[in-house]
Amino acid sequence: MEKFIVTGGKKLQGSITPAGNKNEALPVLAAVLLSEEPITIHNLPNIGDINQMKSILEGLGVTITYKGKSSYQFDASNLLSHQPDQALSEAIRGSFLLVVPLLSRLQKAKIFLPGGDSIGRRRLDTHLIALQQMGVKLEQDNVSFTAICERFQGTDILLDEASVMATENIVMAAAMAQGTTTLYNAACEPHVQGLCRMLNSMGAKISGIGSNLLTIEGVESLHGTEHRIQADHTEVGSLIGLAAVTHSEITIKNADVHNMGPILPSFRRLGVHVEIQGNDLFISSKQDLIIQSDVDKAIPKIDDAPWPGFPADLTSIMTVVATQSTGTVLIFEKLFESRLFWVDKLIRMGAKIVLCDPHRAVISGPAKLRGTTLFSPDIRAGMSLLIAALCAEGTSEIQNIHQIDRGYERIDERLNQLGADIQRV
């Protein structure tokens, strides 16, 4: 099992380019099954979850051809099976996105219960209820779902929660359904928008992209296309937090600034100021890191919500930044009931945190962190612990780093190029 040995206290300097958005790449990879024509994907991140998904596609008969740096062509003209590999499917959450493309092509799909981060219960009900409204017949056992559908039927759907993956599944189904589908309470995150734009470039007819009401007019077939994955705004946010707490001077190149939404204003509440330079972001080493009280002098709150609310994947990063900022803030994680349980590791490093319940933590700062032995429980907490280790005094050992590798491409190599001291052992 690999681990990181991290020497803290180093100031980083230079430029870094974020990888492609993992949460856009997964549905885009599933969508290549919708067409019998080749599809080329650019800026595909080289990370654990994406490589798992590529392996699943190859097992289904998809031919994958490397086309240069981060670019691949996918030919799904010869699908071999309606059932993806069980072990690979159970390892990642994104495997459940295959149910709709396999139904579209083969009228049958057997999908295993997906894996992913252990951050709390992540319902599949929203997906299944909507698919049944579109004419899908489902059978379930302890480990899988078997779905059958001759052709999806367009209908009016109100999602019971603004689920990102459920929105992506229903959009793919509606793109080739008979008739028109309206999807209300749809998720509208940048990665959902990216999938919708790719489907439209394949011949789909989706309107309302970027809103929570999508209208999709079904078409008979979809053709090949080329599509570029957007920069991962979660990685951009992670790099901003890293620069702030290590007092580093970093330029984030090609950050797709238009996708930052509520992220930069939330950093400003913790005293982190980011300069927009065209499509790049510049973080100065001189940050005041003073938490801004609310107008009535009350303790401020940073809470997550479906887009355009603050993204849940960055609450862990903000927790680390808050430990190094002067003042007190409430981090309120409303979406996943186990996401804050990792903060005991920050407390062991010296952070001043009161974990009120599974959803709320009060952080007072600044606190001097010290190196220690840590364990990465999931992708975002793992990256947050790496950031904490980089700003701590002394040396830290981070175990279970395959979790970080699932979401951050060669993060140790890229940060070492900026002056970090991270050894992969």
BAVO-479382 format. One line per 2 residues: number of its first residue (from 1); for each residue x, y, z of C-alpha. Coordinates in nm, 4 decimals. Layout:
<nodes>
NUM> X:Y:Z | ...
</nodes>
This chain:
<nodes>
1> 0.0000:0.0000:0.0000 | 0.1465:0.3345:-0.1062
3> 0.1707:0.6328:0.1275 | 0.2918:0.9931:0.1227
5> 0.5704:1.1247:0.3434 | 0.5140:1.5009:0.3579
7> 0.7531:1.7606:0.4960 | 0.5510:2.0663:0.5935
9> 0.6390:2.4326:0.6048 | 0.7463:2.4711:0.2417
11> 0.6311:2.7725:0.0408 | 0.5319:2.6837:-0.3145
13> 0.5702:2.9026:-0.6210 | 0.4883:2.8728:-0.9893
15> 0.2119:2.7738:-1.2270 | -0.0064:2.4643:-1.2308
17> -0.2832:2.3507:-1.4670 | -0.5819:2.1638:-1.3219
19> -0.6811:1.8288:-1.4669 | -1.0118:1.7656:-1.6407
21> -1.3256:1.7435:-1.4290 | -1.3662:1.3867:-1.2982
23> -1.7379:1.4378:-1.2438 | -1.7842:1.5403:-1.6070
25> -1.5548:1.2715:-1.7442 | -1.7485:0.9824:-1.5880
27> -2.0878:1.0574:-1.7519 | -1.9142:1.1558:-2.0763
29> -1.7422:0.8167:-2.0848 | -2.0752:0.6452:-2.0269
31> -2.2306:0.8515:-2.3060 | -1.9845:0.7198:-2.5662
33> -2.1972:0.4023:-2.5649 | -2.4945:0.5975:-2.7013
35> -2.3450:0.6199:-3.0503 | -2.2093:0.3605:-3.2920
37> -1.9749:0.6261:-3.4334 | -1.6320:0.7154:-3.2872
39> -1.6178:0.9843:-3.0186 | -1.2996:1.1710:-2.9223
41> -1.2602:1.3058:-2.5698 | -0.9953:1.5668:-2.4847
43> -0.8563:1.6645:-2.1430 | -0.9480:1.3294:-1.9893
45> -0.7875:1.3088:-1.6419 | -0.5464:1.0235:-1.5719
47> -0.6880:0.9258:-1.2321 | -0.8073:0.6090:-1.0639
49> -1.1836:0.6416:-1.1174 | -1.1461:0.7330:-1.4856
51> -0.9069:0.4464:-1.5542 | -1.1542:0.2111:-1.3853
53> -1.4326:0.3386:-1.6102 | -1.2157:0.2954:-1.9205
55> -1.1472:-0.0648:-1.8175 | -1.5205:-0.1267:-1.7781
57> -1.5843:0.0124:-2.1271 | -1.3136:-0.2082:-2.2796
59> -1.4744:-0.5090:-2.1132 | -1.8013:-0.4195:-2.2861
61> -1.6296:-0.4179:-2.6255 | -1.5361:-0.0498:-2.6646
63> -1.2137:0.0135:-2.8574 | -1.0072:0.2925:-2.6979
65> -0.7310:0.4620:-2.8986 | -0.4821:0.7069:-2.7486
67> -0.4750:1.0289:-2.9531 | -0.2122:1.2337:-2.7712
69> -0.1865:1.4087:-2.4361 | -0.5087:1.3427:-2.2409
71> -0.7042:1.2680:-2.5633 | -0.8697:0.9364:-2.6511
73> -1.1024:0.8046:-2.9218 | -1.3804:0.5654:-2.8193
75> -1.5474:0.3298:-3.0687 | -1.8538:0.1574:-2.9225
77> -1.9828:0.0131:-3.2500 | -1.9308:-0.3448:-3.1318
79> -2.0865:-0.3819:-2.7877 | -2.0354:-0.7336:-2.6548
81> -2.2430:-0.7429:-2.3390 | -2.5194:-0.5730:-2.1438
83> -2.3374:-0.6573:-1.8178 | -2.0239:-0.4690:-1.7081
85> -1.7538:-0.6329:-1.4975 | -1.8837:-0.6748:-1.1435
87> -1.5626:-0.6078:-0.9494 | -1.4788:-0.2943:-1.1498
89> -1.8373:-0.1665:-1.1292 | -1.8594:-0.2108:-0.7549
91> -1.5416:-0.0042:-0.7088 | -1.6715:0.3298:-0.8441
93> -1.9926:0.5290:-0.8181 | -1.9857:0.6289:-1.1848
95> -2.0553:0.2743:-1.3067 | -2.4267:0.3320:-1.2448
97> -2.4219:0.5785:-1.5349 | -2.3963:0.2826:-1.7726
99> -2.7539:0.1656:-1.7199 | -2.9092:0.4115:-1.9675
101> -2.6550:0.3767:-2.2533 | -2.6726:-0.0038:-2.2347
103> -3.0521:0.0070:-2.2405 | -3.0437:0.2445:-2.5370
105> -2.8183:0.0123:-2.7381 | -2.9131:-0.3368:-2.6186
107> -3.2555:-0.2881:-2.4522 | -3.1226:-0.4660:-2.1426
109> -2.8702:-0.3824:-1.8718 | -2.7468:-0.5542:-1.5585
111> -2.5833:-0.3002:-1.3290 | -2.4163:-0.3812:-0.9983
113> -2.4564:-0.1657:-0.6906 | -2.1875:0.1013:-0.7261
115> -1.9074:0.1897:-0.4875 | -1.7334:0.5232:-0.4312
117> -1.6522:0.7383:-0.1301 | -1.7729:0.6416:0.2169
119> -1.9280:0.9801:0.2951 | -2.2765:0.8627:0.3881
121> -2.5794:0.7113:0.2200 | -2.6128:0.7993:-0.1487
123> -2.9592:0.7078:-0.2731 | -3.0318:0.5413:-0.6050
125> -3.4077:0.5857:-0.5636 | -3.4117:0.9133:-0.7574
127> -3.2575:0.7405:-1.0613 | -3.4867:0.4390:-1.0458
129> -3.8150:0.6246:-0.9931 | -3.7476:0.8510:-1.2923
131> -3.6381:0.5624:-1.5158 | -3.9551:0.3722:-1.4317
133> -4.1550:0.6806:-1.5325 | -3.9819:0.6520:-1.8712
135> -4.0887:0.2901:-1.9183 | -3.8000:0.0941:-1.7673
137> -3.8826:-0.2353:-1.5944 | -3.6545:-0.3153:-1.3021
139> -3.5664:-0.6243:-1.1049 | -3.3378:-0.6097:-0.8024
141> -3.1389:-0.8575:-0.5973 | -2.8833:-0.8026:-0.3212
143> -2.6015:-0.6923:-0.5526 | -2.7489:-0.5711:-0.8819
145> -3.0340:-0.4270:-1.0866 | -3.1566:-0.5781:-1.4118
147> -3.3296:-0.3246:-1.6350 | -3.5306:-0.3866:-1.9531
149> -3.6707:-0.1249:-2.1922 | -3.7480:-0.1373:-2.5643
151> -3.7329:0.2426:-2.5900 | -3.7508:0.5219:-2.3359
153> -4.0735:0.7210:-2.3348 | -4.0659:1.0975:-2.2957
155> -4.2600:1.2317:-1.9988 | -4.2692:1.5064:-1.7338
157> -4.0371:1.4277:-1.4424 | -3.9935:1.6061:-1.1104
159> -3.6821:1.4723:-0.9344 | -3.7306:1.4257:-0.5597
161> -3.3792:1.5684:-0.5088 | -3.1420:1.7600:-0.7348
163> -2.9186:1.4570:-0.7844 | -2.6288:1.5103:-1.0251
165> -2.6025:1.1512:-1.1451 | -2.9786:1.1033:-1.1643
167> -2.9996:1.4145:-1.3817 | -2.7224:1.2775:-1.6044
169> -2.8914:0.9383:-1.6370 | -3.2305:1.0896:-1.7236
171> -3.0819:1.3381:-1.9714 | -2.9110:1.0509:-2.1567
173> -3.2349:0.8526:-2.1571 | -3.4453:1.1470:-2.2745
175> -3.2007:1.2293:-2.5550 | -3.3097:0.9167:-2.7438
177> -3.6601:0.8765:-2.6006 | -3.9813:0.8733:-2.7976
179> -4.1338:1.2167:-2.7463 | -4.0337:1.5072:-2.5262
181> -3.9163:1.5008:-2.1646 | -3.9234:1.7872:-1.9167
183> -3.6937:1.7413:-1.6198 | -3.7618:1.9702:-1.3233
185> -3.5406:2.0086:-1.0143 | -3.2531:1.8999:-1.2348
187> -2.8975:1.9410:-1.1107 | -2.7153:2.2169:-1.2997
189> -2.3496:2.1770:-1.1916 | -2.0811:2.2597:-1.4508
191> -2.0211:1.8885:-1.5150 | -2.3922:1.8328:-1.5885
193> -2.3798:2.1243:-1.8307 | -2.0723:1.9696:-1.9961
195> -2.2531:1.6403:-2.0563 | -2.5542:1.8228:-2.2016
197> -2.3350:2.0188:-2.4412 | -2.1626:1.7011:-2.5537
199> -2.4980:1.5289:-2.6171 | -2.6161:1.8281:-2.8200
201> -2.2994:1.8069:-3.0295 | -2.3980:1.4430:-3.0962
203> -2.7395:1.5512:-3.2259 | -2.9472:1.5659:-2.9066
205> -3.1979:1.8482:-2.8533 | -3.1566:1.9715:-2.4957
207> -3.2634:2.3209:-2.3910 | -3.2430:2.4964:-2.0549
209> -2.8805:2.3947:-1.9956 | -2.7524:2.5620:-1.6782
211> -3.0984:2.5818:-1.5186 | -3.2987:2.3369:-1.3086
213> -3.5591:2.2892:-1.5809 | -3.4429:2.0934:-1.8853
215> -3.6502:2.0182:-2.1926 | -3.5253:1.7291:-2.4062
217> -3.6779:1.6406:-2.7422 | -3.5959:1.2791:-2.8216
219> -3.4148:1.1864:-3.1433 | -3.3759:0.8563:-3.3282
221> -2.9978:0.8306:-3.3040 | -2.6827:1.0116:-3.1938
223> -2.3646:1.0511:-3.3994 | -1.9976:1.0836:-3.3141
225> -1.8340:1.4030:-3.1906 | -1.5306:1.5607:-3.0241
227> -1.5617:1.6962:-2.6724 | -1.3262:1.8685:-2.4273
229> -1.3637:1.8040:-2.0553 | -1.3690:2.1271:-1.8555
231> -1.1135:2.2052:-1.5857 | -1.2051:2.0467:-1.2531
233> -1.3384:2.3331:-1.0400 | -1.2979:2.1146:-0.7300
235> -0.9266:2.0759:-0.8029 | -0.9035:2.4502:-0.8674
237> -1.0617:2.5146:-0.5282 | -0.8236:2.2669:-0.3651
239> -0.5250:2.4490:-0.5150 | -0.6564:2.7856:-0.3942
241> -0.6858:2.6482:-0.0421 | -0.3383:2.4962:-0.0632
243> -0.1841:2.8254:-0.1761 | -0.3577:3.0190:0.1006
245> -0.2580:2.8030:0.3989 | 0.1040:2.7549:0.2842
247> 0.1419:3.1274:0.1997 | 0.2460:3.0321:-0.1526
249> 0.2330:3.2300:-0.4760 | 0.0593:3.0156:-0.7364
251> -0.0991:3.0785:-1.0753 | -0.3676:2.8298:-1.1767
253> -0.3636:2.8173:-1.5564 | -0.6663:2.7475:-1.7779
255> -0.8959:2.7324:-1.4761 | -1.2233:2.7770:-1.6707
257> -1.2983:3.0733:-1.4470 | -1.6603:3.0955:-1.5648
259> -1.7303:2.7729:-1.3724 | -1.6159:2.9006:-1.0317
261> -1.9632:3.0230:-0.9306 | -1.9864:3.0522:-0.5483
263> -1.6325:2.9256:-0.4833 | -1.4339:3.2502:-0.4926
265> -1.6849:3.4472:-0.2783 | -1.6733:3.1697:-0.0163
267> -1.2937:3.1839:-0.0049 | -1.3164:3.5599:0.0434
269> -1.5225:3.4992:0.3582 | -1.2165:3.3219:0.5015
271> -0.9845:3.6044:0.3975 | -0.8513:3.4392:0.0804
273> -0.8320:3.6767:-0.2165 | -0.7918:3.5444:-0.5699
275> -0.7089:3.7596:-0.8726 | -0.8729:3.6675:-1.2025
277> -0.6329:3.7050:-1.4968 | -0.8259:3.6132:-1.8086
279> -0.8842:3.2362:-1.7761 | -0.6164:3.2044:-1.5065
281> -0.6314:3.2570:-1.1297 | -0.3488:3.4133:-0.9284
283> -0.3145:3.3576:-0.5535 | -0.0673:3.5884:-0.3816
285> 0.1479:3.4696:-0.0932 | 0.0235:3.7705:0.1055
287> -0.3217:3.6727:0.2331 | -0.4821:3.8266:0.5427
289> -0.6769:3.5055:0.6253 | -0.9233:3.6881:0.8497
291> -1.2702:3.5351:0.8676 | -1.5380:3.7908:0.7796
293> -1.8195:3.8116:1.0345 | -2.1772:3.8537:0.9175
295> -2.3234:4.2041:0.9105 | -2.4662:4.1634:1.2632
297> -2.1234:4.0432:1.3880 | -2.2521:3.6859:1.4129
299> -2.0308:3.3858:1.3409 | -2.0459:3.3230:0.9638
301> -2.1469:2.9953:0.8063 | -2.0193:2.8129:0.5002
303> -2.2684:2.5516:0.3915 | -2.3049:2.3367:0.0828
305> -2.5999:2.3117:-0.1518 | -2.6812:2.1969:-0.5054
307> -2.5250:2.4263:-0.7674 | -2.5138:2.7238:-0.7802
309> -2.4693:2.6698:-0.4070 | -2.1274:2.5955:-0.2607
311> -2.0105:2.2476:-0.3752 | -2.0044:1.9734:-0.1127
313> -1.6717:1.8437:-0.2454 | -1.4979:2.1608:-0.1226
315> -1.6286:2.1685:0.2355 | -1.3297:1.9572:0.3450
317> -1.0872:2.2024:0.1825 | -1.2600:2.4991:0.3472
319> -1.2317:2.3262:0.6838 | -0.8515:2.3195:0.6538
321> -0.8381:2.6822:0.5376 | -1.0537:2.7839:0.8361
323> -0.8035:2.6268:1.0780 | -0.5430:2.8759:0.9493
325> -0.7697:3.1818:0.9430 | -0.8233:3.4278:1.2269
327> -1.1740:3.4032:1.3708 | -1.4517:3.1488:1.3985
329> -1.6693:2.9900:1.1312 | -1.9365:2.7207:1.1137
331> -1.8942:2.4576:0.8418 | -2.2367:2.3074:0.7711
333> -2.2259:1.9952:0.5501 | -2.5920:1.9286:0.4713
335> -2.5684:1.6711:0.1939 | -2.3666:1.3776:0.3331
337> -2.3944:1.2609:0.6918 | -2.0435:1.1111:0.7198
339> -1.8357:1.3689:0.5376 | -1.7127:1.5539:0.8487
341> -1.6027:1.2503:1.0468 | -1.2454:1.2906:0.9215
343> -1.1883:1.6122:1.1207 | -1.0668:1.4093:1.4207
345> -0.7424:1.3803:1.2239 | -0.7149:1.7600:1.2004
347> -0.7836:1.7870:1.5732 | -0.4984:1.5436:1.6353
349> -0.2764:1.7778:1.4318 | -0.3675:2.0675:1.6621
351> -0.6731:2.2196:1.4932 | -0.9318:2.3945:1.7131
353> -1.2505:2.2227:1.5982 | -1.5727:2.1324:1.7774
355> -1.7627:1.8633:1.5855 | -2.1187:1.9468:1.6887
357> -2.2846:1.6565:1.5065 | -2.2354:1.4635:1.1788
359> -2.3169:1.7772:0.9776 | -2.1694:2.0748:1.1652
361> -1.8233:2.1741:1.2806 | -1.7163:2.4995:1.4468
363> -1.3582:2.5981:1.3636 | -1.1554:2.8645:1.5438
365> -0.8211:2.9773:1.4113 | -0.5465:3.0169:1.3500
367> -0.4037:2.6958:1.4923 | -0.0469:2.5724:1.4577
369> -0.0668:2.2273:1.2992 | 0.1940:1.9591:1.3633
371> 0.2845:1.6603:1.1504 | 0.1515:1.3166:1.2408
373> 0.0381:0.9859:1.0887 | -0.2868:1.0218:0.8923
375> -0.5252:0.7982:0.6967 | -0.7109:0.9152:0.3858
377> -1.0787:0.8085:0.4133 | -1.2024:0.9470:0.0790
379> -1.0890:1.1602:-0.2146 | -1.1649:1.5077:-0.0799
381> -1.0720:1.4411:0.2832 | -0.7488:1.2854:0.1569
383> -0.6587:1.5978:-0.0404 | -0.7511:1.8115:0.2609
385> -0.5159:1.6109:0.4827 | -0.2398:1.6545:0.2253
387> -0.2963:2.0319:0.2352 | -0.2920:2.0262:0.6163
389> 0.0328:1.8271:0.6128 | 0.1939:2.0769:0.3745
391> 0.1238:2.3678:0.6107 | 0.2053:2.1759:0.9326
393> 0.5302:2.1815:1.1249 | 0.7351:1.8634:1.0847
395> 0.6695:1.5495:0.8853 | 0.3413:1.3703:0.8212
397> 0.2680:1.0238:0.6869 | -0.0545:0.9883:0.4870
399> -0.1731:0.6326:0.4353 | -0.4338:0.4956:0.1922
401> -0.3377:0.7495:-0.0744 | -0.5058:0.5541:-0.3526
403> -0.8127:0.7515:-0.2438 | -0.6350:1.0756:-0.3378
405> -0.5166:0.9207:-0.6652 | -0.8797:0.8454:-0.7528
407> -0.9500:1.2167:-0.7908 | -0.6205:1.4077:-0.8302
409> -0.3837:1.3349:-1.1180 | -0.0181:1.2842:-1.0121
411> -0.0745:1.5402:-0.7388 | 0.2569:1.4662:-0.5641
413> 0.4630:1.5145:-0.8820 | 0.2829:1.8338:-0.9793
415> 0.3105:1.9928:-0.6348 | 0.6752:1.8900:-0.6013
417> 0.7423:2.0881:-0.9190 | 0.6199:2.3948:-0.7279
419> 0.8511:2.3294:-0.4326 | 0.6566:2.0866:-0.2134
421> 0.8318:1.7939:-0.0443 | 0.6059:1.4900:-0.0953
423> 0.7580:1.1430:-0.1207 | 0.5510:0.8532:-0.2529
425> 0.6635:0.5409:-0.0664
</nodes>
